[in-house]
Amino acid sequence: GKIWQIDWAKLTDGVSDAAILHKLAELAGARWWVKNGTLFFQGKGNISSSYVVRYQDGGVSSPSSGDFIHMDISLNLQAAKTLTVNVKSWHQKKKKTISSTKTVHGSIGSTLTYNYRTPGLEQDHADDLAKNKSNEHARHEIEVNVLLVGDPSIDIGMGLQLLGTAFSQTFEIDHIS
């Protein structure tokens, strides 16, 4: 685990527990959820199992098919650009500016730059925040929405493995309803 210094941030200044967990997960590059009264806090990319969705292109002679009712795949052209994240912070005790820059190379176009200012970060926290934010922006390049027949085995901690399309890969599941 990481050591969060007492003077690094006030964690409970009228902020809900969920907001604190969300902020810590954001800084740690993780995600969190509650299932059946149990809290899960997991690093992004740590997918233990996947729910598979198959698509079969029928071509000209027959209709396309798949094991879903409806599927939308969207490509976010802004997130497909090269992304640069700059994090700057003022460390009060050290009287020093802390900065970090991370770049995720994209597949199209020019560079898109994001700037974040967060007070009181140490250098390793600034590096982690820049890396996590750049990965978070880049992971929204492709969005998949699938309408399936109800299946209680689907879990928010699983990945969604898409097969049979140009976008075949495993995606993290952000939402199930």
KEFIGU-673674 format. One record per residue: residue in one letter; y, z, x of N, C-alpha, C, O in turn. Coordinates in steps of 0.1 Angstrom, whole numbers, padded with zeros to 4 digits. Example, Ala and Ser with C-alpha at 12.3 -4.5 7.8 and 13.67 -1.06 7.14 Angstrom:
<nodes>
> A,-0057,0078,0132,-0045,0078,0123,-0033,0078,0132,-0033,0085,0142;
> S,-0022,0071,0128,-0011,0071,0137,0000,0079,0129,0011,0080,0134;
</nodes>
This chain:
<nodes>
> G,-0012,0000,0008,0000,0000,0000,0012,0000,0008,0012,0002,0021;
> K,0023,-0002,0002,0036,-0002,0008,0043,0011,0007,0039,0019,-0002;
> I,0051,0014,0016,0059,0027,0015,0073,0023,0009,0080,0016,0015;
> W,0076,0029,-0002,0089,0027,-0008,0097,0040,-0005,0094,0050,-0010;
> Q,0107,0038,0003,0115,0050,0007,0123,0055,-0005,0126,0048,-0015;
> I,0125,0068,-0005,0132,0075,-0016,0146,0069,-0019,0150,0067,-0030;
> D,0153,0066,-0008,0166,0061,-0009,0167,0046,-0011,0178,0040,-0012;
> W,0155,0039,-0012,0155,0024,-0014,0160,0020,-0028,0168,0011,-0029;
> A,0156,0027,-0038,0160,0024,-0052,0157,0036,-0061,0148,0044,-0059;
> K,0166,0037,-0071,0163,0047,-0082,0154,0040,-0092,0158,0029,-0097;
> L,0143,0045,-0094,0133,0039,-0102,0133,0043,-0117,0129,0035,-0126;
> T,0139,0054,-0120,0138,0059,-0134,0152,0062,-0140,0153,0071,-0148;
> D,0162,0054,-0137,0175,0056,-0143,0176,0049,-0156,0183,0039,-0159;
> G,0169,0055,-0166,0169,0051,-0180,0162,0038,-0181,0164,0030,-0191;
> V,0152,0035,-0173,0145,0022,-0173,0131,0026,-0178,0125,0036,-0174;
> S,0125,0017,-0186,0112,0020,-0191,0101,0018,-0180,0103,0012,-0170;
> D,0089,0024,-0183,0078,0023,-0173,0074,0008,-0172,0071,0004,-0160;
> A,0075,0001,-0182,0071,-0013,-0182,0081,-0021,-0173,0076,-0030,-0165;
> A,0093,-0018,-0174,0103,-0025,-0166,0102,-0022,-0151,0103,-0030,-0142;
> I,0098,-0009,-0148,0096,-0005,-0134,0083,-0012,-0129,0084,-0018,-0118;
> L,0073,-0013,-0137,0060,-0020,-0133,0063,-0035,-0130,0059,-0041,-0121;
> H,0071,-0041,-0139,0075,-0055,-0138,0082,-0057,-0125,0080,-0067,-0118;
> K,0092,-0049,-0122,0100,-0051,-0110,0092,-0049,-0097,0093,-0056,-0088;
> L,0083,-0038,-0097,0074,-0036,-0086,0065,-0048,-0084,0062,-0052,-0073;
> A,0059,-0053,-0095,0050,-0065,-0094,0058,-0077,-0089,0052,-0085,-0081;
> E,0070,-0079,-0093,0078,-0090,-0088,0080,-0089,-0073,0079,-0099,-0066;
> L,0083,-0077,-0068,0086,-0075,-0054,0073,-0076,-0046,0073,-0081,-0035;
> A,0062,-0072,-0052,0049,-0072,-0045,0041,-0086,-0046,0031,-0087,-0041;
> G,0047,-0095,-0054,0040,-0107,-0057,0027,-0106,-0065,0017,-0112,-0062;
> A,0028,-0097,-0075,0016,-0094,-0083,0020,-0096,-0098,0031,-0100,-0101;
> R,0010,-0094,-0106,0012,-0094,-0120,0005,-0082,-0126,-0004,-0076,-0120;
> W,0009,-0078,-0138,0003,-0066,-0144,0001,-0069,-0159,0008,-0076,-0165;
> W,-0009,-0062,-0165,-0011,-0062,-0179,-0019,-0050,-0183,-0025,-0043,-0175;
> V,-0020,-0047,-0196,-0027,-0036,-0202,-0038,-0042,-0211,-0035,-0050,-0220;
> K,-0050,-0038,-0209,-0061,-0042,-0218,-0069,-0030,-0222,-0074,-0023,-0213;
> N,-0071,-0028,-0234,-0079,-0017,-0240,-0075,-0003,-0233,-0083,0005,-0230;
> G,-0062,-0001,-0232,-0056,0011,-0227,-0057,0013,-0212,-0054,0023,-0206;
> T,-0062,0002,-0204,-0063,0003,-0190,-0052,-0006,-0184,-0051,-0018,-0188;
> L,-0045,-0001,-0174,-0035,-0008,-0167,-0041,-0016,-0155,-0048,-0010,-0147;
> F,-0038,-0029,-0155,-0043,-0038,-0144,-0031,-0042,-0136,-0021,-0047,-0142;
> F,-0031,-0041,-0123,-0020,-0045,-0113,-0027,-0054,-0103,-0035,-0048,-0094;
> Q,-0025,-0067,-0103,-0033,-0076,-0095,-0024,-0086,-0088,-0015,-0091,-0093;
> G,-0027,-0089,-0075,-0020,-0099,-0067,-0022,-0112,-0073,-0032,-0116,-0078;
> K,-0011,-0120,-0073,-0012,-0134,-0078,-0021,-0142,-0070,-0021,-0140,-0057;
> G,-0029,-0150,-0076,-0039,-0158,-0069,-0052,-0152,-0067,-0062,-0158,-0063;
> N,-0053,-0139,-0071,-0066,-0132,-0071,-0073,-0133,-0084,-0073,-0124,-0093;
> I,-0079,-0145,-0086,-0086,-0148,-0099,-0101,-0146,-0096,-0107,-0153,-0088;
> S,-0107,-0137,-0104,-0121,-0134,-0102,-0130,-0144,-0109,-0141,-0147,-0104;
> S,-0126,-0148,-0121,-0134,-0158,-0128,-0125,-0167,-0136,-0112,-0165,-0137;
> S,-0130,-0178,-0141,-0122,-0188,-0148,-0128,-0192,-0161,-0140,-0191,-0163;
> Y,-0119,-0195,-0170,-0123,-0201,-0183,-0121,-0216,-0182,-0110,-0221,-0179;
> V,-0132,-0224,-0184,-0132,-0238,-0181,-0128,-0246,-0194,-0134,-0244,-0204;
> V,-0119,-0255,-0192,-0115,-0265,-0203,-0118,-0279,-0198,-0112,-0282,-0187;
> R,-0126,-0286,-0205,-0130,-0300,-0200,-0123,-0310,-0209,-0121,-0309,-0221;
> Y,-0119,-0321,-0202,-0113,-0333,-0209,-0121,-0345,-0204,-0124,-0346,-0192;
> Q,-0124,-0354,-0214,-0131,-0366,-0210,-0123,-0378,-0216,-0121,-0379,-0228;
> D,-0118,-0387,-0207,-0111,-0398,-0211,-0120,-0409,-0216,-0130,-0413,-0209;
> G,-0118,-0413,-0228,-0127,-0423,-0234,-0125,-0437,-0230,-0133,-0446,-0233;
> G,-0113,-0439,-0224,-0110,-0453,-0219,-0106,-0461,-0231,-0101,-0456,-0241;
> V,-0108,-0474,-0230,-0103,-0484,-0240,-0113,-0484,-0252,-0109,-0486,-0263;
> S,-0126,-0482,-0249,-0136,-0485,-0260,-0139,-0473,-0269,-0144,-0475,-0280;
> S,-0136,-0461,-0264,-0139,-0449,-0273,-0128,-0439,-0271,-0120,-0439,-0261;
> P,-0127,-0430,-0281,-0116,-0420,-0281,-0118,-0409,-0270,-0130,-0406,-0266;
> S,-0107,-0403,-0265,-0108,-0392,-0256,-0113,-0380,-0263,-0112,-0379,-0275;
> S,-0120,-0371,-0255,-0125,-0359,-0261,-0124,-0347,-0252,-0121,-0349,-0240;
> G,-0126,-0335,-0257,-0125,-0323,-0249,-0129,-0311,-0257,-0131,-0312,-0269;
> D,-0131,-0300,-0250,-0135,-0288,-0257,-0123,-0279,-0260,-0123,-0267,-0257;
> F,-0114,-0285,-0267,-0101,-0278,-0271,-0096,-0285,-0284,-0101,-0297,-0287;
> I,-0087,-0279,-0291,-0082,-0285,-0303,-0070,-0293,-0299,-0068,-0305,-0304;
> H,-0061,-0288,-0290,-0049,-0295,-0286,-0045,-0290,-0272,-0047,-0279,-0269;
> M,-0040,-0300,-0264,-0036,-0296,-0250,-0023,-0303,-0247,-0022,-0315,-0249;
> D,-0014,-0296,-0241,-0001,-0302,-0236,-0001,-0299,-0221,-0003,-0287,-0217;
> I,0002,-0309,-0213,0004,-0307,-0198,0018,-0312,-0195,0021,-0323,-0198;
> S,0027,-0303,-0190,0040,-0307,-0187,0043,-0306,-0172,0038,-0297,-0165;
> L,0050,-0315,-0166,0054,-0315,-0152,0069,-0312,-0151,0077,-0319,-0157;
> N,0072,-0301,-0145,0086,-0296,-0143,0091,-0303,-0130,0088,-0298,-0119;
> L,0099,-0313,-0131,0104,-0321,-0120,0113,-0312,-0111,0114,-0315,-0099;
> Q,0120,-0302,-0116,0128,-0294,-0108,0119,-0285,-0099,0122,-0283,-0087;
> A,0108,-0280,-0104,0099,-0271,-0097,0091,-0280,-0087,0085,-0274,-0078;
> A,0091,-0293,-0089,0083,-0301,-0080,0091,-0305,-0067,0086,-0311,-0058;
> K,0104,-0302,-0067,0112,-0304,-0055,0109,-0294,-0044,0102,-0284,-0047;
> T,0114,-0296,-0032,0113,-0286,-0022,0122,-0275,-0025,0133,-0277,-0028;
> L,0116,-0263,-0025,0123,-0251,-0030,0126,-0242,-0018,0117,-0239,-0010;
> T,0139,-0238,-0017,0143,-0228,-0006,0148,-0216,-0013,0157,-0217,-0022;
> V,0143,-0204,-0009,0148,-0192,-0015,0154,-0183,-0004,0148,-0181,0007;
> N,0167,-0180,-0006,0174,-0171,0003,0176,-0157,-0003,0181,-0156,-0014;
> V,0172,-0147,0005,0174,-0133,0000,0183,-0126,0010,0181,-0127,0022;
> K,0194,-0120,0005,0203,-0113,0013,0204,-0098,0007,0203,-0096,-0005;
> S,0205,-0089,0016,0206,-0075,0012,0215,-0067,0022,0215,-0071,0034;
> W,0222,-0057,0017,0229,-0048,0026,0222,-0035,0026,0219,-0029,0016;
> H,0218,-0031,0039,0211,-0018,0040,0222,-0008,0044,0228,-0008,0055;
> Q,0224,0001,0035,0235,0011,0036,0233,0020,0048,0243,0022,0055;
> K,0221,0026,0050,0219,0035,0061,0221,0028,0075,0227,0034,0084;
> K,0216,0016,0076,0216,0009,0089,0229,0001,0091,0232,-0003,0102;
> K,0237,0001,0080,0250,-0007,0080,0248,-0021,0085,0254,-0026,0095;
> K,0238,-0028,0079,0233,-0040,0084,0230,-0050,0073,0224,-0045,0062;
> T,0233,-0062,0075,0228,-0072,0065,0214,-0077,0068,0211,-0081,0080;
> I,0206,-0077,0058,0192,-0082,0060,0191,-0095,0052,0196,-0096,0041;
> S,0185,-0105,0059,0183,-0118,0052,0170,-0124,0055,0164,-0121,0065;
> S,0165,-0132,0046,0152,-0139,0047,0153,-0152,0040,0159,-0153,0029;
> T,0147,-0162,0045,0146,-0175,0038,0132,-0181,0039,0126,-0180,0049;
> K,0127,-0185,0028,0114,-0191,0027,0115,-0205,0019,0123,-0206,0010;
> T,0107,-0214,0024,0107,-0228,0018,0093,-0231,0014,0083,-0229,0021;
> V,0092,-0237,0002,0080,-0243,-0003,0082,-0258,-0005,0091,-0262,-0012;
> H,0075,-0266,0003,0077,-0280,0003,0071,-0287,-0010,0060,-0284,-0014;
> G,0080,-0295,-0017,0076,-0301,-0029,0071,-0315,-0027,0071,-0320,-0016;
> S,0068,-0322,-0038,0063,-0335,-0038,0073,-0346,-0041,0071,-0358,-0039;
> I,0085,-0342,-0046,0095,-0352,-0050,0109,-0347,-0046,0112,-0335,-0045;
> G,0118,-0357,-0045,0132,-0354,-0045,0138,-0345,-0034,0132,-0344,-0023;
> S,0149,-0340,-0037,0157,-0332,-0027,0153,-0318,-0028,0143,-0314,-0034;
> T,0161,-0309,-0021,0158,-0295,-0020,0166,-0287,-0031,0178,-0290,-0034;
> L,0160,-0278,-0037,0166,-0269,-0047,0167,-0255,-0041,0156,-0250,-0036;
> T,0178,-0249,-0041,0180,-0236,-0034,0183,-0225,-0044,0191,-0227,-0053;
> Y,0176,-0214,-0042,0179,-0202,-0050,0184,-0191,-0041,0178,-0189,-0030;
> N,0194,-0184,-0045,0200,-0173,-0037,0198,-0160,-0045,0202,-0159,-0057;
> Y,0193,-0149,-0038,0191,-0136,-0044,0198,-0126,-0036,0197,-0127,-0023;
> R,0205,-0117,-0042,0211,-0105,-0035,0206,-0092,-0041,0208,-0090,-0053;
> T,0198,-0085,-0033,0192,-0073,-0038,0196,-0062,-0028,0193,-0063,-0016;
> P,0202,-0051,-0032,0207,-0041,-0022,0196,-0032,-0017,0186,-0030,-0024;
> G,0198,-0028,-0004,0189,-0017,0001,0175,-0022,0006,0167,-0013,0008;
> L,0173,-0035,0008,0160,-0039,0013,0158,-0037,0028,0168,-0039,0036;
> E,0146,-0034,0032,0142,-0035,0046,0138,-0050,0049,0137,-0057,0039;
> Q,0137,-0053,0061,0134,-0067,0065,0120,-0072,0059,0120,-0083,0054;
> D,0110,-0063,0059,0097,-0067,0054,0098,-0069,0039,0091,-0078,0033;
> H,0106,-0061,0032,0107,-0063,0017,0115,-0076,0014,0111,-0082,0005;
> A,0125,-0079,0022,0133,-0091,0020,0124,-0103,0022,0124,-0113,0015;
> D,0115,-0103,0033,0106,-0114,0035,0096,-0115,0024,0093,-0126,0020;
> D,0091,-0104,0019,0081,-0105,0008,0088,-0110,-0005,0082,-0118,-0012;
> L,0100,-0106,-0008,0107,-0110,-0020,0110,-0125,-0019,0108,-0132,-0029;
> A,0114,-0130,-0007,0117,-0145,-0006,0104,-0153,-0007,0104,-0163,-0014;
> K,0093,-0148,-0001,0080,-0155,-0003,0075,-0155,-0017,0071,-0165,-0022;
> N,0076,-0143,-0024,0071,-0142,-0037,0080,-0150,-0047,0074,-0157,-0056;
> K,0093,-0150,-0046,0101,-0158,-0054,0099,-0173,-0053,0099,-0180,-0062;
> S,0098,-0177,-0040,0096,-0192,-0038,0082,-0196,-0044,0082,-0207,-0050;
> N,0072,-0188,-0042,0059,-0191,-0048,0060,-0191,-0064,0054,-0199,-0070;
> E,0067,-0181,-0069,0069,-0180,-0084,0076,-0193,-0089,0072,-0198,-0100;
> H,0086,-0197,-0083,0093,-0209,-0088,0084,-0221,-0087,0084,-0230,-0096;
> A,0077,-0223,-0076,0069,-0234,-0073,0057,-0235,-0083,0052,-0246,-0086;
> R,0052,-0223,-0087,0040,-0223,-0095,0042,-0228,-0109,0033,-0231,-0117;
> H,0055,-0230,-0113,0058,-0235,-0126,0060,-0250,-0126,0066,-0256,-0135;
> E,0055,-0257,-0115,0056,-0272,-0115,0048,-0278,-0126,0053,-0288,-0132;
> I,0036,-0273,-0129,0028,-0278,-0139,0025,-0267,-0150,0022,-0256,-0146;
> E,0028,-0270,-0162,0025,-0260,-0173,0015,-0266,-0182,0016,-0277,-0187;
> V,0005,-0258,-0185,-0006,-0262,-0194,-0006,-0253,-0206,-0007,-0240,-0205;
> N,-0006,-0258,-0218,-0007,-0251,-0230,-0020,-0256,-0238,-0020,-0268,-0240;
> V,-0029,-0248,-0241,-0042,-0252,-0247,-0044,-0244,-0259,-0043,-0232,-0259;
> L,-0047,-0251,-0270,-0051,-0245,-0283,-0066,-0246,-0284,-0071,-0257,-0284;
> L,-0073,-0234,-0284,-0087,-0234,-0284,-0092,-0227,-0296,-0085,-0220,-0303;
> V,-0105,-0228,-0299,-0111,-0220,-0310,-0112,-0206,-0304,-0115,-0204,-0292;
> G,-0110,-0196,-0313,-0110,-0182,-0308,-0122,-0179,-0300,-0134,-0181,-0304;
> D,-0120,-0173,-0288,-0131,-0169,-0279,-0127,-0156,-0273,-0118,-0155,-0264;
> P,-0134,-0145,-0277,-0130,-0132,-0272,-0133,-0130,-0257,-0130,-0119,-0252;
> S,-0140,-0139,-0251,-0143,-0137,-0237,-0132,-0141,-0228,-0132,-0137,-0216;
> I,-0121,-0148,-0233,-0110,-0151,-0225,-0102,-0138,-0222,-0099,-0130,-0231;
> D,-0098,-0137,-0210,-0091,-0125,-0205,-0079,-0129,-0197,-0079,-0139,-0190;
> I,-0068,-0122,-0198,-0055,-0125,-0191,-0057,-0125,-0176,-0049,-0131,-0169;
> G,-0067,-0118,-0171,-0069,-0117,-0157,-0077,-0129,-0151,-0079,-0131,-0139;
> M,-0082,-0138,-0160,-0089,-0150,-0156,-0080,-0161,-0153,-0068,-0161,-0156;
> G,-0086,-0171,-0147,-0078,-0184,-0145,-0083,-0194,-0155,-0093,-0192,-0161;
> L,-0074,-0204,-0157,-0078,-0215,-0166,-0081,-0227,-0157,-0072,-0233,-0151;
> Q,-0094,-0230,-0157,-0098,-0242,-0149,-0098,-0254,-0157,-0106,-0255,-0167;
> L,-0090,-0264,-0154,-0089,-0276,-0161,-0097,-0287,-0154,-0095,-0289,-0142;
> L,-0106,-0294,-0161,-0114,-0304,-0155,-0113,-0317,-0162,-0111,-0317,-0174;
> G,-0113,-0328,-0155,-0113,-0342,-0161,-0099,-0348,-0162,-0098,-0359,-0168;
> T,-0089,-0342,-0156,-0075,-0348,-0157,-0070,-0350,-0143,-0076,-0345,-0133;
> A,-0059,-0357,-0142,-0052,-0358,-0129,-0047,-0344,-0124,-0044,-0343,-0112;
> F,-0046,-0335,-0133,-0041,-0321,-0130,-0052,-0311,-0129,-0050,-0299,-0130;
> S,-0064,-0316,-0126,-0076,-0307,-0125,-0074,-0297,-0114,-0074,-0300,-0102;
> Q,-0073,-0284,-0118,-0072,-0273,-0108,-0073,-0260,-0117,-0075,-0261,-0129;
> T,-0072,-0249,-0110,-0073,-0236,-0117,-0059,-0230,-0118,-0052,-0229,-0108;
> F,-0054,-0227,-0130,-0041,-0221,-0132,-0042,-0206,-0136,-0052,-0202,-0142;
> E,-0032,-0198,-0132,-0032,-0184,-0137,-0028,-0184,-0151,-0019,-0192,-0156;
> I,-0034,-0176,-0159,-0031,-0175,-0173,-0019,-0165,-0175,-0020,-0153,-0170;
> D,-0009,-0169,-0181,0003,-0161,-0183,0003,-0154,-0197,0009,-0144,-0199;
> H,-0003,-0161,-0207,-0002,-0156,-0220,-0014,-0160,-0229,-0018,-0172,-0227;
> I,-0019,-0151,-0237,-0029,-0155,-0246,-0025,-0149,-0260,-0021,-0138,-0261;
> S,-0026,-0157,-0270,-0023,-0152,-0284,-0034,-0158,-0293,-0033,-0155,-0305;
</nodes>
